[in-house]
């Protein structure tokens, strides 16, 4: 999701079975590389089972 005038962004990761949702905040920008880094940072803290059933939202 992008904010007003595309100046901010929030990404979401959603686990399919429980609908557990994780919000991502790309810190330095919201292009593909910064979003990828935000996903990597968040995913390293998840257990294997939820990590395997995440969907993109």
NORWO-V672562 format. One record per residue. N is the residue number from 1. RES is the residue in one letter. D_CENTER is the distance of its C-alpha to the mean C-alpha in whole Angstrom. Layout:
BEGIN
n,res,d_center
N,RES,D_CENTER
N,RES,D_CENTER
END
This chain:
BEGIN
n,res,d_center
1,X,11
2,X,13
3,X,16
4,X,19
5,X,21
6,X,17
7,X,17
8,X,14
9,X,10
10,X,8
11,X,4
12,X,4
13,X,5
14,X,8
15,X,11
16,X,14
17,X,17
18,X,16
19,X,14
20,X,12
21,X,9
22,X,6
23,X,5
24,X,4
25,X,7
26,X,8
27,X,12
28,X,14
29,X,14
30,X,11
31,X,13
32,X,12
33,X,12
34,X,11
35,X,7
36,X,8
37,X,9
38,X,6
39,X,5
40,X,9
41,X,9
42,X,7
43,X,9
44,X,12
45,X,13
46,X,12
47,X,15
48,X,16
49,X,17
50,X,13
51,X,12
52,X,14
53,X,14
54,X,10
55,X,10
56,X,8
57,X,8
END
